[in-house]
């Protein structure tokens, strides 16, 4: 009987430990995801400034540089979300 009680207690404690580990990892993943998004926003602000300056050279240059900034931001945010999803597993 004691053997079964010990097994039940160990399973419960191990289950709680796994949940705590997953919770801590999720908090770390959230923090990493927020940092990655902040870096993406920083970069888009920098590239956006260059795109705005390039608008003085003509409409085609402005359109191309603005499109490139949007593509870069989309790729960066997508990478950040992919890393978050990999971390959360």
Buried (B, 14 or more C-beta within 10 A) or exposed (E): EEEEEEEEEEEEEEEEEEEEEEEEEEEEBEEBBEEBBEEBEEBBEEBBEEBEEBEEEEEEBBEEBBEBBBEBBEEBBEEBEEBBEEBEE
